[in-house]
Amino acid sequence: MKRILVSGANGQLGSEIAVLSKKYSKYEWIFADRDQVTLDNLDLLHDQLTEIKPDIIFNCGAYTAVDKAETEKELVFTINHLAIEVIAKYSEKNKVDLIHISTDYVFDGTSSIALNEDSETNPINVYGESKLAGEIACLKENPNSIIIRTSWVYSKFGNNFVKTMQRLMQEREEISVVNDQVGSPTYAADLADAMIQIIQSPQWIPGIYNFSNEGEISWYEFALTIKNFGRYKCNVKGISASLYPTLAKRPKFSLLNKEKIKSIYNLHIPNYKESLKKMFI
């Protein structure tokens, strides 16, 4: 029986993998929180991996507080870069299949067409810089690994845009949402399913892949869809990102082209509305 280690087990993606894992009892699942797989202590991390002895690693653990990252650069790079280097070295040495999760924030947002895996990277915040450094280290130390870039992740678990909108729309009469940042959301359950389909595929094709739900929308349009599904009375107003300053810059355009992962692994990726409905059932 193959043993799958899922780091970041308490995050959105790790939690969705845990739900799906019940259907895949042919694997032994190890769900590790930050104490069991300690991404900010590199010596301990190596020892933990050696003790767990996984056959497959789903690396879902990361430092993801984008604004806070601007003031905690050393910690961010330890978790999102150096820890990935340790995991990739371990997986290469021990012939472990590694799927590492990355982000659309490796891009600067200046594109006007959907970004593919070969599009030029140019992160505009510390979080994006650290995740790009992690990608580079991952492929350098283990060229056989798979990296999945994703965007705008939400889930029934954890904190995310959808759950924030649901709360605010019930509390307030009016909210303002940025209407000039474009991309597509990712339902974590869909990404979890894609990762499991990849490890069950007869082929393992290493490299970088993009994954998000289908559709091209702004955060404002996403909020309107949430309002519609939730039948909330709240008025939703679209505003420019310049009127909502944040510590970290965000890419204005981060729509991901998913053709590579769809064709190689024969995946059906739902439209974002189809997946969002599941949050309201």
C-alpha positions in Angstrom: 0.0 0.0 0.0 1.4 3.4 -1.0 1.8 6.0 1.7 0.7 9.5 0.8 2.0 12.4 3.0 -0.2 15.5 2.8 1.5 18.6 4.3 -0.6 21.6 5.4 -3.3 19.1 6.4 -5.4 21.8 8.2 -5.4 24.2 5.2 -8.1 24.5 2.6 -6.6 22.1 0.1 -5.3 19.6 2.8 -8.8 19.5 4.3 -10.5 18.8 0.9 -8.0 16.0 0.2 -8.9 14.5 3.6 -12.5 14.4 2.6 -11.8 12.8 -0.7 -9.2 10.3 0.8 -12.1 8.3 2.3 -12.9 7.1 -1.2 -9.3 6.0 -1.8 -8.6 3.4 0.9 -6.0 1.7 -1.3 -3.6 4.4 -0.1 -2.3 5.0 3.4 -2.9 8.6 4.1 -0.7 10.7 6.5 -2.2 14.1 7.1 0.5 16.3 8.7 -0.1 19.6 10.4 2.7 22.2 11.0 3.9 20.3 14.0 4.3 17.0 12.2 5.9 18.5 9.0 7.6 21.6 10.3 8.4 23.8 7.3 10.1 26.5 9.4 12.6 24.1 10.9 14.7 22.6 8.1 16.7 20.1 10.1 13.6 18.8 11.9 11.7 18.7 8.6 14.3 16.3 7.1 14.1 14.0 10.1 10.3 14.0 10.0 10.3 13.0 6.3 12.8 10.2 7.0 10.6 8.9 9.8 7.3 9.1 7.8 8.8 7.4 4.7 6.2 8.5 2.2 5.8 7.1 -1.3 4.0 10.2 -2.5 4.1 13.8 -1.1 1.3 16.3 -1.7 3.0 19.5 -0.5 0.1 21.8 0.4 1.8 23.6 3.2 2.9 27.2 2.7 3.1 30.6 4.2 0.1 32.3 2.5 -0.5 35.5 4.5 0.3 37.8 1.5 0.3 41.1 3.2 2.0 39.9 6.4 4.7 38.4 4.2 6.0 41.8 3.3 7.2 42.2 6.9 8.3 38.6 7.5 10.5 37.9 4.5 13.0 35.6 6.2 10.2 33.3 7.6 8.3 33.4 4.3 11.4 32.3 2.3 12.2 29.6 4.9 8.7 28.0 4.5 8.1 28.7 0.8 11.6 28.2 -0.6 14.1 26.5 1.7 11.6 23.9 3.0 10.6 23.0 -0.6 14.3 22.5 -1.3 14.5 20.0 1.6 11.4 18.2 0.4 12.5 18.1 -3.2 16.0 16.7 -2.2 14.4 14.1 0.0 11.9 13.0 -2.7 14.6 12.8 -5.4 16.9 10.8 -3.2 14.2 8.4 -2.1 12.3 8.2 -5.4 9.1 9.8 -4.0 6.5 11.3 -6.3 6.1 14.9 -5.3 3.3 17.3 -6.2 4.0 20.8 -5.0 1.4 23.5 -5.0 2.3 27.0 -6.2 0.5 30.2 -7.2 -0.5 32.7 -9.9 1.4 35.3 -7.8 4.6 34.3 -9.6 3.3 36.6 -12.4 3.2 40.4 -12.4 -0.3 40.7 -13.8 0.6 42.7 -17.0 -0.6 40.0 -19.4 -3.9 40.4 -21.3 -4.1 36.7 -22.4 -4.4 33.6 -20.3 -1.0 32.7 -18.8 0.4 29.3 -19.7 3.2 27.4 -17.9 5.9 29.0 -20.0 4.7 32.6 -19.5 7.4 34.9 -18.1 7.4 35.0 -14.3 7.9 38.3 -12.5 6.4 38.4 -9.0 5.5 41.8 -7.5 5.3 40.9 -3.8 7.4 38.9 -1.3 4.9 36.0 -1.2 5.1 35.6 -5.0 9.0 35.9 -4.9 9.1 33.1 -2.3 6.8 30.8 -4.2 8.8 31.3 -7.4 12.0 30.5 -5.5 10.3 27.4 -4.2 9.4 26.3 -7.7 12.9 26.8 -9.0 14.4 24.9 -6.1 11.8 22.1 -6.5 12.6 21.5 -10.1 16.4 21.9 -9.6 16.6 19.4 -6.8 14.0 17.0 -8.2 13.4 17.4 -11.9 10.8 14.6 -11.7 8.4 16.6 -9.5 5.1 18.1 -10.5 4.3 21.7 -9.7 0.7 22.9 -9.9 0.1 26.7 -10.0 -3.4 27.7 -8.8 -5.3 30.9 -8.0 -8.0 32.4 -5.8 -8.4 29.3 -3.8 -11.6 28.8 -1.7 -13.2 26.0 0.2 -15.7 25.1 2.9 -12.7 25.0 5.2 -10.5 27.8 6.4 -10.6 31.5 5.6 -11.2 32.6 2.1 -12.9 35.2 -0.1 -16.2 33.2 -0.5 -16.7 32.8 3.2 -15.8 36.4 3.9 -18.3 37.6 1.3 -21.0 35.3 2.8 -20.4 36.8 6.2 -20.2 40.4 5.1 -23.3 40.2 2.8 -25.3 39.1 5.8 -23.9 41.7 8.1 -23.9 44.8 5.9 -26.2 46.7 3.6 -23.4 47.5 1.1 -19.9 46.3 0.4 -17.2 47.4 -2.1 -15.2 44.8 -4.1 -12.3 45.3 -6.5 -13.3 45.2 -10.1 -10.0 45.6 -11.9 -8.2 42.4 -10.9 -9.0 39.5 -13.2 -8.5 35.8 -12.9 -10.5 32.6 -12.1 -11.2 31.1 -8.7 -10.2 27.6 -7.7 -12.5 25.3 -5.6 -10.0 23.4 -3.5 -12.1 20.2 -3.8 -11.6 20.3 -7.6 -7.8 20.7 -7.2 -7.7 17.9 -4.6 -9.5 15.6 -7.0 -7.1 16.6 -9.9 -4.1 15.7 -7.7 -5.5 12.3 -6.9 -6.3 11.7 -10.6 -2.7 12.5 -11.4 -1.2 10.0 -9.1 -3.6 7.3 -10.4 -2.8 8.1 -14.0 -0.6 5.5 -15.9 1.8 8.3 -16.8 3.8 10.7 -14.6 4.9 13.8 -16.7 7.0 16.1 -14.5 7.0 19.9 -14.8 4.7 22.8 -14.2 0.9 22.8 -14.6 -1.8 25.4 -14.2 -5.1 24.6 -12.5 -8.1 26.8 -11.7 -11.8 26.6 -12.5 -13.0 27.8 -15.9 -14.2 31.3 -16.5 -12.6 34.8 -16.6 -13.9 37.2 -13.9 -13.0 40.0 -11.6 -13.3 39.7 -7.8 -16.4 42.0 -8.2 -18.1 39.6 -10.6 -17.2 36.7 -8.2 -18.8 38.6 -5.4 -22.0 39.2 -7.5 -22.2 35.4 -8.2 -21.8 34.7 -4.5 -24.6 37.2 -3.8 -26.8 35.6 -6.4 -26.3 32.0 -5.1 -26.8 33.1 -1.4 -29.8 35.3 -2.3 -28.3 38.1 -0.1 -29.9 41.6 -0.2 -26.5 43.4 0.3 -25.6 46.0 -2.4 -22.2 45.1 -4.0 -20.3 48.0 -5.5 -17.3 47.6 -7.8 -14.2 49.7 -7.1 -10.7 50.1 -8.4 -7.9 48.4 -6.5 -6.3 51.8 -6.1 -9.1 52.6 -3.7 -8.4 49.5 -1.6 -4.6 49.8 -0.8 -2.9 46.7 0.6 0.6 46.2 2.0 1.4 43.8 -0.9 0.7 44.5 -4.5 -1.6 42.1 -6.3 -1.4 41.0 -10.0 -4.1 42.8 -12.0 -4.4 39.8 -14.4 -3.7 36.2 -13.4 -6.0 34.1 -15.6 -4.4 30.7 -16.0 -4.4 28.6 -19.2 -5.3 25.0 -18.2 -4.9 23.2 -21.6 -1.7 21.4 -20.6 -3.1 19.6 -17.5 -6.5 18.9 -19.2 -4.8 17.3 -22.2 -2.1 15.3 -20.5 -4.2 14.0 -17.6 -7.6 14.1 -19.3 -9.1 16.3 -16.7 -12.6 17.9 -16.8 -12.3 21.2 -15.1 -15.7 22.7 -14.1 -16.8 26.3 -14.6 -16.4 28.4 -11.5 -20.2 28.8 -11.1 -20.7 25.0 -11.2 -18.1 24.5 -8.4 -19.3 27.6 -6.4 -22.8 26.1 -6.2 -21.4 23.3 -4.1 -20.6 25.8 -1.3 -24.3 26.6 -1.1 -25.7 23.1 -1.0 
